[in-house]
Amino acid sequence: MALASGIVSFNSTACTIPPTSVEYSFEVIESVMKTEAGTDMVSVTRLNKHKFKFGWEGIPSTFLDTLEGYAKAATVSVGWRGQSYTCRIRDFSPQMISRSEAYTASDGLWNVSLTATEV
């Protein structure tokens, strides 16, 4: 089931083609050190660091180029459910759909997945 258009945005620009899949999770960043007495001392660096996994199926190469531009940027602002998060895009993975090269006004259709992790 596809999401409604405009649910996800990159750099304040709503995605014209909504992702077909979204995974959303939180991470707790912590360090564990040993004290001189041998006990564990836990230092929580960051609570609730957001991580998004987006997937698109059958997108034209023009939209692939847009996503690739965001993936090459050092950071990108990801909008999700009315909030904005500064993220780095990792695991950008485009795969061309077999025999879609002749799709009108495009260099084929693509399946794309990417992970955006909050900085």
GUTOR-490731 format. One record per residue: residue number from 1; residue in three letters; x, y, z of N, C-alpha, C, CB in turn. Coordinates in nm, 4 decimals. Atoms other than C-alpha are relative to their C-alpha. Glycine has a CB too. Layout:
N
+-----+-----+----------+----------+----------+----------+----------+----------+----------+----------+----------+----------+----------+----------+
|   k |   r |     n_px |     n_py |     n_pz |    ca_px |    ca_py |    ca_pz |     c_px |     c_py |     c_pz |    cb_px |    cb_py |    cb_pz |
+-----+-----+----------+----------+----------+----------+----------+----------+----------+----------+----------+----------+----------+----------+
| NUM | ALA |        X |        Y |        Z |        X |        Y |        Z |        X |        Y |        Z |        X |        Y |        Z |
...
+-----+-----+----------+----------+----------+----------+----------+----------+----------+----------+----------+----------+----------+----------+
//
This chain:
119
+-----+-----+----------+----------+----------+----------+----------+----------+----------+----------+----------+----------+----------+----------+
|   k |   r |     n_px |     n_py |     n_pz |    ca_px |    ca_py |    ca_pz |     c_px |     c_py |     c_pz |    cb_px |    cb_py |    cb_pz |
+-----+-----+----------+----------+----------+----------+----------+----------+----------+----------+----------+----------+----------+----------+
|   1 | MET |   0.0840 |  -0.1173 |   0.0000 |   0.0000 |   0.0000 |   0.0000 |   0.0891 |   0.1244 |   0.0000 |  -0.0959 |  -0.0007 |   0.1218 |
|   2 | ALA |  -0.0808 |  -0.1222 |   0.0092 |   0.1510 |   0.3334 |  -0.1028 |  -0.0518 |   0.1043 |   0.0985 |  -0.0019 |   0.0567 |  -0.1446 |
|   3 | LEU |   0.0363 |  -0.1089 |  -0.0902 |   0.1553 |   0.6276 |   0.1319 |  -0.0550 |   0.1168 |  -0.0802 |   0.1214 |   0.0446 |   0.0842 |
|   4 | ALA |   0.0514 |  -0.1198 |   0.0664 |  -0.0241 |   0.9498 |   0.0514 |   0.1152 |   0.0919 |  -0.0372 |  -0.1012 |   0.0741 |   0.0904 |
|   5 | SER |  -0.1027 |  -0.0921 |   0.0456 |   0.1829 |   1.1983 |  -0.1449 |   0.0185 |   0.1126 |   0.1016 |  -0.0360 |   0.0571 |  -0.1383 |
|   6 | GLY |  -0.0284 |  -0.1090 |  -0.0922 |   0.3547 |   1.4571 |   0.0745 |   0.0278 |  -0.0442 |   0.1429 |  -0.1133 |   0.0946 |   0.0000 |
|   7 | ILE |  -0.0276 |   0.0502 |  -0.1353 |   0.3975 |   1.2329 |   0.3815 |   0.1501 |   0.0100 |   0.0299 |  -0.0489 |  -0.1473 |   0.0151 |
|   8 | VAL |  -0.1456 |  -0.0037 |  -0.0150 |   0.7759 |   1.2236 |   0.3259 |   0.0545 |   0.1153 |  -0.0827 |   0.0651 |  -0.1351 |  -0.0433 |
|   9 | SER |  -0.0638 |  -0.1082 |   0.0765 |   0.9899 |   1.5210 |   0.2246 |   0.1499 |  -0.0023 |   0.0240 |  -0.0590 |   0.1386 |   0.0390 |
|  10 | PHE |  -0.1443 |  -0.0166 |  -0.0099 |   1.3567 |   1.5863 |   0.1609 |   0.0305 |   0.1469 |  -0.0248 |   0.0764 |  -0.0925 |  -0.1016 |
|  11 | ASN |  -0.0333 |  -0.1420 |   0.0086 |   1.4934 |   1.9382 |   0.2185 |  -0.1245 |   0.0852 |  -0.0256 |   0.1032 |   0.0235 |  -0.1107 |
|  12 | SER |   0.1276 |  -0.0722 |   0.0039 |   1.1367 |   2.0685 |   0.2628 |  -0.0759 |  -0.0130 |  -0.1323 |   0.0244 |   0.1445 |   0.0276 |
|  13 | THR |   0.0698 |   0.0260 |   0.1245 |   1.0294 |   1.9343 |  -0.0787 |  -0.0699 |  -0.1349 |   0.0106 |   0.0975 |   0.0032 |  -0.1207 |
|  14 | ALA |   0.0772 |   0.1239 |  -0.0125 |   0.7494 |   1.6774 |  -0.0634 |   0.0330 |  -0.0940 |  -0.1155 |  -0.1518 |   0.0300 |   0.0034 |
|  15 | CYS |  -0.0245 |   0.1003 |   0.1038 |   0.8163 |   1.3549 |  -0.2517 |  -0.1217 |  -0.0079 |  -0.0915 |   0.0310 |  -0.1394 |   0.0628 |
|  16 | THR |   0.1094 |   0.0080 |   0.0958 |   0.6081 |   1.3573 |  -0.5679 |  -0.0460 |  -0.1439 |  -0.0168 |   0.0424 |   0.0583 |  -0.1348 |
|  17 | ILE |   0.0342 |   0.1422 |   0.0022 |   0.6184 |   0.9782 |  -0.5653 |   0.0224 |  -0.0522 |   0.1421 |   0.0868 |  -0.0806 |  -0.1071 |
|  18 | PRO |  -0.0173 |   0.0450 |  -0.1381 |   0.5517 |   0.8492 |  -0.2138 |   0.0654 |  -0.1377 |   0.0057 |  -0.1347 |  -0.0032 |   0.0721 |
|  19 | PRO |  -0.0622 |   0.1319 |  -0.0117 |   0.7551 |   0.5513 |  -0.0906 |  -0.1056 |  -0.1086 |   0.0172 |   0.0982 |  -0.0027 |   0.1179 |
|  20 | THR |   0.0916 |   0.1131 |  -0.0155 |   0.5889 |   0.2099 |  -0.1078 |   0.0224 |  -0.0705 |   0.1326 |   0.0169 |  -0.0989 |  -0.1152 |
|  21 | SER |  -0.0246 |   0.0592 |  -0.1317 |   0.7526 |   0.1028 |   0.2181 |   0.0818 |   0.0963 |   0.0859 |   0.0734 |  -0.1362 |  -0.0136 |
|  22 | VAL |  -0.0715 |  -0.0836 |  -0.0963 |   0.8732 |   0.2850 |   0.5285 |   0.0193 |  -0.0802 |   0.1280 |  -0.0772 |   0.1333 |   0.0283 |
|  23 | GLU |  -0.0290 |   0.0563 |  -0.1314 |   1.0445 |   0.1436 |   0.8367 |   0.0567 |   0.1141 |   0.0834 |   0.1006 |  -0.1231 |  -0.0083 |
|  24 | TYR |  -0.0358 |  -0.1121 |  -0.0868 |   1.0895 |   0.3813 |   1.1278 |   0.0394 |  -0.0571 |   0.1346 |  -0.1179 |   0.1028 |   0.0142 |
|  25 | SER |  -0.0434 |   0.0519 |  -0.1296 |   1.2876 |   0.3141 |   1.4453 |   0.0790 |   0.1055 |   0.0760 |   0.0846 |  -0.1270 |  -0.0181 |
|  26 | PHE |  -0.0793 |  -0.0856 |  -0.0882 |   1.4672 |   0.4775 |   1.7369 |   0.1247 |  -0.0757 |   0.0411 |  -0.0819 |   0.0446 |   0.1251 |
|  27 | GLU |  -0.1218 |   0.0586 |  -0.0523 |   1.8195 |   0.4155 |   1.8570 |   0.0401 |   0.0780 |   0.1245 |   0.1137 |   0.0007 |  -0.1065 |
|  28 | VAL |  -0.0598 |  -0.0657 |  -0.1152 |   1.9792 |   0.4907 |   2.1918 |   0.1512 |  -0.0169 |  -0.0153 |  -0.0534 |  -0.0603 |   0.1375 |
|  29 | ILE |  -0.1455 |   0.0030 |   0.0132 |   2.3468 |   0.5813 |   2.1613 |   0.0594 |   0.0099 |   0.1398 |   0.0522 |   0.1160 |  -0.0925 |
|  30 | GLU |  -0.0588 |   0.0000 |  -0.1335 |   2.5381 |   0.4884 |   2.4736 |   0.1386 |  -0.0623 |  -0.0033 |  -0.0900 |  -0.0752 |   0.0988 |
|  31 | SER |  -0.1333 |   0.0569 |  -0.0165 |   2.8919 |   0.4023 |   2.5866 |   0.0063 |  -0.0651 |   0.1371 |   0.1114 |   0.1087 |  -0.0165 |
|  32 | VAL |  -0.0181 |   0.0688 |  -0.1271 |   2.9828 |   0.1545 |   2.8561 |   0.1492 |  -0.0042 |   0.0294 |  -0.0618 |  -0.1441 |  -0.0031 |
|  33 | MET |  -0.1407 |   0.0001 |  -0.0420 |   3.3102 |   0.2012 |   3.0451 |   0.0109 |  -0.0678 |   0.1354 |   0.0574 |   0.1449 |   0.0063 |
|  34 | LYS |  -0.0263 |   0.0634 |  -0.1298 |   3.4630 |   0.0168 |   3.3372 |   0.0617 |   0.1027 |   0.0939 |   0.0939 |  -0.1239 |  -0.0155 |
|  35 | THR |  -0.0599 |  -0.0862 |  -0.1014 |   3.5367 |   0.2055 |   3.6573 |   0.1176 |  -0.0735 |   0.0626 |  -0.1046 |   0.0411 |   0.1086 |
|  36 | GLU |  -0.1126 |   0.0643 |  -0.0675 |   3.8432 |   0.1361 |   3.8716 |  -0.0474 |  -0.1144 |   0.0887 |   0.0778 |   0.1022 |   0.0832 |
|  37 | ALA |   0.0543 |   0.1046 |  -0.0870 |   3.6203 |  -0.0726 |   4.0982 |  -0.0523 |  -0.1192 |  -0.0814 |  -0.1125 |   0.0573 |   0.0876 |
|  38 | GLY |   0.0438 |   0.1106 |   0.0839 |   3.5245 |  -0.2916 |   3.7995 |  -0.1478 |   0.0004 |  -0.0335 |   0.0333 |  -0.1269 |   0.0657 |
|  39 | THR |   0.1424 |  -0.0074 |   0.0344 |   3.1658 |  -0.1786 |   3.7689 |  -0.0180 |   0.0711 |  -0.1342 |  -0.0797 |   0.0735 |   0.1112 |
|  40 | ASP |   0.0293 |  -0.0648 |   0.1280 |   3.0057 |  -0.0649 |   3.4464 |  -0.0562 |   0.1394 |   0.0235 |  -0.0991 |  -0.0844 |  -0.0827 |
|  41 | MET |   0.0534 |  -0.1351 |  -0.0034 |   2.9479 |   0.3046 |   3.3988 |  -0.0563 |   0.0288 |  -0.1394 |   0.1105 |   0.1057 |   0.0418 |
|  42 | VAL |   0.0670 |  -0.0214 |   0.1271 |   2.6947 |   0.3782 |   3.1243 |  -0.0222 |   0.1489 |  -0.0206 |  -0.1338 |  -0.0769 |  -0.0057 |
|  43 | SER |   0.0198 |  -0.1396 |   0.0360 |   2.6948 |   0.7135 |   2.9515 |  -0.0913 |   0.0038 |  -0.1220 |   0.1366 |   0.0722 |  -0.0283 |
|  44 | VAL |   0.0930 |  -0.0119 |   0.1116 |   2.3897 |   0.7821 |   2.7340 |   0.0309 |   0.1302 |  -0.0728 |  -0.1491 |  -0.0042 |   0.0486 |
|  45 | THR |  -0.0364 |  -0.1156 |   0.0808 |   2.5033 |   1.0137 |   2.4565 |  -0.1223 |   0.0626 |  -0.0637 |   0.1003 |  -0.0394 |  -0.1072 |
|  46 | ARG |   0.1143 |  -0.0519 |   0.0737 |   2.1749 |   1.0454 |   2.2739 |  -0.1166 |  -0.0961 |   0.0118 |   0.0358 |   0.0235 |  -0.1474 |
|  47 | LEU |   0.1222 |   0.0791 |  -0.0021 |   1.8216 |   0.9191 |   2.3270 |  -0.0800 |   0.0261 |  -0.1270 |  -0.0844 |   0.0322 |   0.1253 |
|  48 | ASN |   0.0950 |  -0.0135 |   0.1114 |   1.5787 |   0.8588 |   2.0433 |   0.0599 |   0.0568 |  -0.1284 |  -0.1131 |   0.0868 |   0.0423 |
|  49 | LYS |  -0.0574 |  -0.0358 |   0.1293 |   1.8053 |   0.8939 |   1.7405 |  -0.0830 |  -0.0719 |  -0.1065 |   0.1538 |  -0.0390 |  -0.0090 |
|  50 | HIS |   0.0943 |   0.0551 |   0.0970 |   1.5699 |   0.8408 |   1.4441 |   0.0710 |  -0.0645 |  -0.1184 |  -0.0936 |   0.1088 |  -0.0493 |
|  51 | LYS |  -0.0543 |   0.0711 |   0.1154 |   1.6359 |   0.5970 |   1.1621 |  -0.1169 |  -0.0387 |  -0.0904 |   0.0828 |  -0.1266 |   0.0440 |
|  52 | PHE |   0.1051 |   0.0261 |   0.0977 |   1.4249 |   0.5659 |   0.8455 |   0.0543 |  -0.0903 |  -0.1097 |  -0.0542 |   0.1320 |  -0.0598 |
|  53 | LYS |  -0.0314 |   0.0806 |   0.1185 |   1.4303 |   0.2998 |   0.5744 |  -0.1161 |   0.0181 |  -0.0962 |   0.0230 |  -0.1534 |   0.0359 |
|  54 | PHE |   0.1015 |  -0.0261 |   0.1007 |   1.2426 |   0.4051 |   0.2623 |   0.0224 |  -0.0904 |  -0.1201 |   0.0017 |   0.1478 |  -0.0424 |
|  55 | GLY |  -0.0086 |   0.0799 |   0.1212 |   1.1649 |   0.1941 |  -0.0434 |  -0.1009 |   0.0465 |  -0.1036 |  -0.0215 |  -0.1470 |   0.0318 |
|  56 | TRP |   0.0873 |  -0.0364 |   0.1127 |   1.0203 |   0.2833 |  -0.3836 |   0.0062 |  -0.1120 |  -0.1016 |   0.0422 |   0.1370 |  -0.0648 |
|  57 | GLU |   0.0046 |   0.1018 |   0.1044 |   0.9096 |   0.0440 |  -0.6555 |  -0.0511 |   0.0618 |  -0.1296 |  -0.0894 |  -0.1187 |   0.0427 |
|  58 | GLY |   0.0446 |  -0.0427 |   0.1318 |   0.8828 |   0.1189 |  -1.0256 |   0.0027 |   0.1489 |  -0.0243 |  -0.1351 |  -0.0479 |  -0.0223 |
|  59 | ILE |  -0.0087 |  -0.1447 |   0.0214 |   0.9986 |   0.4810 |  -1.0226 |   0.0776 |   0.0294 |  -0.1285 |   0.0674 |   0.0695 |   0.1212 |
|  60 | PRO |  -0.0750 |  -0.0369 |   0.1206 |   1.1190 |   0.6573 |  -1.3409 |   0.1397 |   0.0513 |   0.0354 |  -0.0766 |   0.1068 |  -0.0801 |
|  61 | SER |  -0.1384 |  -0.0407 |  -0.0232 |   1.4851 |   0.7482 |  -1.3813 |   0.0117 |   0.1471 |   0.0404 |   0.0826 |  -0.0255 |  -0.1244 |
|  62 | THR |  -0.0057 |  -0.1414 |  -0.0388 |   1.4069 |   1.1193 |  -1.3395 |  -0.0120 |   0.0152 |   0.1516 |  -0.1118 |   0.0798 |  -0.0703 |
|  63 | PHE |   0.0131 |  -0.0043 |  -0.1456 |   1.2933 |   1.0605 |  -0.9797 |   0.1195 |  -0.0687 |   0.0666 |  -0.1319 |  -0.0669 |   0.0444 |
|  64 | LEU |  -0.1218 |   0.0649 |  -0.0497 |   1.5899 |   0.8247 |  -0.9287 |   0.1131 |   0.1023 |   0.0093 |   0.0412 |  -0.1184 |  -0.0921 |
|  65 | ASP |  -0.1038 |  -0.1032 |  -0.0007 |   1.8211 |   1.1157 |  -1.0207 |  -0.0186 |   0.0961 |   0.1169 |  -0.0009 |   0.0775 |  -0.1322 |
|  66 | THR |   0.0289 |  -0.0887 |  -0.1133 |   1.6492 |   1.3345 |  -0.7597 |   0.0430 |  -0.0657 |   0.1308 |  -0.1506 |   0.0355 |   0.0049 |
|  67 | LEU |  -0.0379 |   0.0717 |  -0.1222 |   1.6931 |   1.0706 |  -0.4868 |   0.1515 |  -0.0157 |   0.0100 |  -0.0673 |  -0.1378 |   0.0042 |
|  68 | GLU |  -0.1452 |   0.0152 |   0.0007 |   2.0549 |   1.0148 |  -0.5893 |   0.0689 |   0.1310 |   0.0399 |   0.0484 |  -0.0455 |  -0.1389 |
|  69 | GLY |  -0.0536 |  -0.1302 |  -0.0405 |   2.1215 |   1.3879 |  -0.5503 |  -0.0060 |   0.0180 |   0.1511 |  -0.0769 |   0.1129 |  -0.0690 |
|  70 | TYR |   0.0113 |  -0.0070 |  -0.1460 |   1.9925 |   1.3728 |  -0.1925 |   0.0991 |  -0.0949 |   0.0667 |  -0.1435 |  -0.0334 |   0.0447 |
|  71 | ALA |  -0.0912 |   0.0992 |  -0.0585 |   2.2026 |   1.0620 |  -0.1257 |   0.1449 |   0.0481 |  -0.0027 |  -0.0116 |  -0.1331 |  -0.0746 |
|  72 | LYS |  -0.1372 |  -0.0497 |   0.0110 |   2.5207 |   1.2416 |  -0.2375 |   0.0281 |   0.1170 |   0.0928 |   0.0284 |   0.0410 |  -0.1419 |
|  73 | ALA |  -0.0179 |  -0.1157 |  -0.0891 |   2.4617 |   1.5388 |  -0.0056 |   0.0540 |  -0.0455 |   0.1361 |  -0.1344 |   0.0764 |   0.0182 |
|  74 | ALA |  -0.0554 |   0.0326 |  -0.1322 |   2.6460 |   1.5493 |   0.3281 |  -0.1109 |  -0.0256 |   0.1019 |   0.0910 |   0.1137 |   0.0494 |
|  75 | THR |   0.1180 |   0.0193 |  -0.0853 |   2.3178 |   1.5912 |   0.5169 |  -0.1229 |   0.0434 |  -0.0776 |   0.0123 |   0.0799 |   0.1341 |
|  76 | VAL |   0.1266 |  -0.0346 |   0.0633 |   1.9553 |   1.6179 |   0.4173 |  -0.1056 |   0.0106 |   0.1099 |  -0.0409 |  -0.1062 |  -0.1088 |
|  77 | SER |   0.1101 |  -0.0157 |  -0.0950 |   1.6487 |   1.7366 |   0.6049 |  -0.1130 |  -0.0940 |  -0.0419 |  -0.0495 |   0.1492 |   0.0060 |
|  78 | VAL |   0.1064 |   0.0954 |   0.0292 |   1.3962 |   1.4516 |   0.6191 |  -0.1242 |   0.0408 |   0.0776 |   0.0429 |  -0.1455 |   0.0358 |
|  79 | GLY |   0.1271 |  -0.0322 |  -0.0636 |   1.0376 |   1.5472 |   0.6886 |  -0.0840 |  -0.1249 |   0.0124 |  -0.0754 |   0.1077 |  -0.0789 |
|  80 | TRP |   0.0807 |   0.1194 |  -0.0247 |   0.8224 |   1.2777 |   0.8459 |  -0.1053 |   0.0316 |   0.1041 |   0.0881 |  -0.1188 |   0.0458 |
|  81 | ARG |   0.1131 |  -0.0207 |  -0.0894 |   0.4781 |   1.3175 |   1.0025 |   0.0046 |   0.1350 |   0.0716 |  -0.0051 |  -0.1108 |   0.1017 |
|  82 | GLY |   0.0022 |  -0.1351 |  -0.0550 |   0.5099 |   1.6919 |   1.0535 |   0.1260 |   0.0420 |   0.0739 |  -0.1142 |   0.0128 |   0.0910 |
|  83 | GLN |  -0.1266 |  -0.0324 |  -0.0656 |   0.8621 |   1.6784 |   1.2030 |   0.1119 |  -0.0005 |  -0.1034 |   0.0307 |  -0.1003 |   0.1146 |
|  84 | SER |  -0.1149 |  -0.0038 |   0.0893 |   1.1968 |   1.7515 |   1.0407 |   0.1234 |  -0.0504 |   0.0745 |   0.0231 |   0.1435 |  -0.0546 |
|  85 | TYR |  -0.1184 |   0.0600 |  -0.0607 |   1.5172 |   1.5564 |   1.1103 |   0.1187 |   0.0182 |  -0.0941 |  -0.0235 |  -0.1508 |   0.0314 |
|  86 | THR |  -0.1216 |  -0.0109 |   0.0796 |   1.8717 |   1.6274 |   0.9895 |   0.0653 |  -0.1373 |  -0.0036 |   0.0978 |   0.1082 |   0.0582 |
|  87 | CYS |  -0.0453 |   0.1385 |   0.0160 |   1.9950 |   1.2971 |   0.8489 |   0.1138 |  -0.0115 |  -0.1005 |  -0.1158 |  -0.0885 |  -0.0435 |
|  88 | ARG |  -0.0948 |   0.0418 |   0.1032 |   2.2702 |   1.1303 |   0.6515 |  -0.0624 |  -0.1194 |  -0.0701 |   0.1422 |  -0.0355 |   0.0604 |
|  89 | ILE |   0.0554 |   0.1123 |   0.0761 |   2.1598 |   0.8969 |   0.3745 |   0.1096 |  -0.1026 |  -0.0221 |  -0.0597 |   0.0474 |  -0.1361 |
|  90 | ARG |  -0.0923 |   0.1123 |   0.0152 |   2.3289 |   0.5599 |   0.3732 |  -0.0753 |  -0.1117 |  -0.0729 |   0.0554 |  -0.0494 |   0.1402 |
|  91 | ASP |   0.0571 |   0.1193 |   0.0634 |   2.2698 |   0.2331 |   0.1890 |  -0.0952 |   0.0353 |  -0.1140 |  -0.0733 |  -0.0841 |   0.1035 |
|  92 | PHE |   0.0788 |  -0.0354 |   0.1182 |   2.1364 |   0.3961 |  -0.1280 |   0.0157 |  -0.1123 |  -0.1018 |   0.0451 |   0.1385 |  -0.0604 |
|  93 | SER |  -0.0078 |   0.1185 |   0.0848 |   2.0499 |   0.1002 |  -0.3502 |  -0.1040 |   0.0030 |  -0.1119 |  -0.0180 |  -0.1253 |   0.0839 |
|  94 | PRO |   0.0923 |   0.0043 |   0.1140 |   1.8927 |   0.1443 |  -0.6970 |   0.0180 |  -0.1299 |  -0.0798 |   0.0220 |   0.1227 |  -0.0919 |
|  95 | GLN |  -0.0046 |   0.1191 |   0.0853 |   1.8048 |  -0.1620 |  -0.9077 |  -0.0978 |   0.0189 |  -0.1153 |  -0.0341 |  -0.1296 |   0.0814 |
|  96 | MET |   0.0853 |  -0.0179 |   0.1169 |   1.6727 |  -0.1387 |  -1.2604 |  -0.0917 |  -0.1211 |  -0.0161 |   0.0852 |   0.0211 |  -0.1275 |
|  97 | ILE |   0.0960 |   0.1068 |   0.0259 |   1.3593 |  -0.3394 |  -1.3348 |   0.0290 |  -0.0562 |  -0.1381 |  -0.1476 |   0.0515 |   0.0105 |
|  98 | SER |  -0.0337 |   0.0677 |   0.1246 |   1.4324 |  -0.5922 |  -1.6061 |  -0.0958 |   0.0383 |  -0.1129 |  -0.0013 |  -0.1508 |   0.0205 |
|  99 | ARG |   0.0729 |  -0.0324 |   0.1232 |   1.3214 |  -0.4912 |  -1.9575 |  -0.0849 |   0.1267 |   0.0099 |  -0.0883 |  -0.1152 |  -0.0376 |
| 100 | SER |   0.0765 |  -0.1251 |  -0.0115 |   1.2031 |  -0.1447 |  -1.8566 |   0.0700 |   0.1163 |  -0.0691 |  -0.0232 |   0.0343 |   0.1466 |
| 101 | GLU |  -0.0799 |  -0.1058 |   0.0632 |   1.4578 |   0.0493 |  -2.0654 |  -0.0806 |   0.0871 |  -0.0954 |   0.1158 |  -0.0611 |  -0.0746 |
| 102 | ALA |   0.0759 |  -0.0727 |   0.1010 |   1.1987 |   0.1534 |  -2.3227 |  -0.1161 |   0.0795 |   0.0585 |  -0.0520 |  -0.0960 |  -0.1030 |
| 103 | TYR |   0.1080 |  -0.0751 |  -0.0633 |   0.9689 |   0.3197 |  -2.0701 |   0.0033 |   0.1446 |  -0.0498 |   0.0118 |  -0.0055 |   0.1553 |
| 104 | THR |   0.0103 |  -0.1325 |   0.0613 |   0.8498 |   0.6516 |  -2.2178 |   0.0632 |   0.1090 |   0.0853 |  -0.1448 |   0.0338 |  -0.0256 |
| 105 | ALA |  -0.0614 |  -0.1188 |  -0.0614 |   1.0550 |   0.9646 |  -2.1325 |   0.0841 |  -0.0327 |   0.1227 |  -0.1071 |   0.0990 |   0.0385 |
| 106 | SER |  -0.0800 |   0.0399 |  -0.1155 |   1.2815 |   0.7751 |  -1.8934 |   0.1047 |  -0.1017 |  -0.0438 |  -0.0898 |  -0.0585 |   0.1124 |
| 107 | ASP |  -0.1014 |   0.1029 |   0.0253 |   1.5892 |   0.5534 |  -1.8809 |  -0.0336 |  -0.1256 |   0.0792 |   0.1417 |   0.0513 |   0.0371 |
| 108 | GLY |   0.0419 |   0.1211 |  -0.0680 |   1.3901 |   0.2669 |  -1.7360 |  -0.0706 |   0.0278 |   0.1313 |   0.1181 |  -0.0880 |   0.0242 |
| 109 | LEU |   0.0649 |  -0.0064 |  -0.1307 |   1.2011 |   0.1953 |  -1.4169 |   0.0918 |  -0.0646 |   0.1037 |  -0.1397 |  -0.0706 |  -0.0027 |
| 110 | TRP |  -0.0950 |   0.0401 |  -0.1027 |   1.3820 |   0.1432 |  -1.0881 |  -0.0700 |  -0.0325 |   0.1320 |   0.1032 |   0.1098 |   0.0214 |
| 111 | ASN |   0.0342 |   0.0236 |  -0.1398 |   1.3364 |  -0.0060 |  -0.7432 |   0.1142 |   0.0595 |   0.0816 |  -0.0215 |  -0.1549 |   0.0314 |
| 112 | VAL |  -0.1027 |  -0.0698 |  -0.0779 |   1.5203 |   0.2056 |  -0.4854 |  -0.0284 |  -0.0170 |   0.1487 |   0.0056 |   0.1506 |  -0.0374 |
| 113 | SER |   0.0121 |  -0.0024 |  -0.1460 |   1.5867 |   0.1698 |  -0.1145 |   0.1140 |   0.0845 |   0.0549 |   0.0026 |  -0.1450 |   0.0608 |
| 114 | LEU |  -0.1028 |  -0.0792 |  -0.0661 |   1.7759 |   0.3992 |   0.1189 |  -0.0284 |   0.0069 |   0.1499 |   0.0072 |   0.1420 |  -0.0606 |
| 115 | THR |   0.0123 |  -0.0155 |  -0.1452 |   1.8396 |   0.4459 |   0.4886 |   0.0437 |   0.1411 |   0.0356 |   0.0855 |  -0.1071 |   0.0773 |
| 116 | ALA |  -0.0327 |  -0.1354 |  -0.0466 |   1.8345 |   0.7921 |   0.6493 |   0.0120 |  -0.0065 |   0.1526 |  -0.1102 |   0.1063 |  -0.0454 |
| 117 | THR |  -0.0267 |   0.0061 |  -0.1429 |   1.9925 |   0.8115 |   0.9956 |   0.0234 |   0.1413 |   0.0524 |   0.1221 |  -0.0911 |   0.0299 |
| 118 | GLU |  -0.0122 |  -0.1343 |  -0.0577 |   1.9575 |   1.1223 |   1.2117 |   0.1410 |   0.0214 |   0.0542 |  -0.1045 |   0.0210 |   0.1123 |
| 119 | VAL |  -0.1348 |  -0.0337 |  -0.0482 |   2.2849 |   1.2982 |   1.2916 |  -0.0023 |   0.0350 |   0.1454 |   0.0589 |   0.1151 |  -0.0792 |
+-----+-----+----------+----------+----------+----------+----------+----------+----------+----------+----------+----------+----------+----------+
//
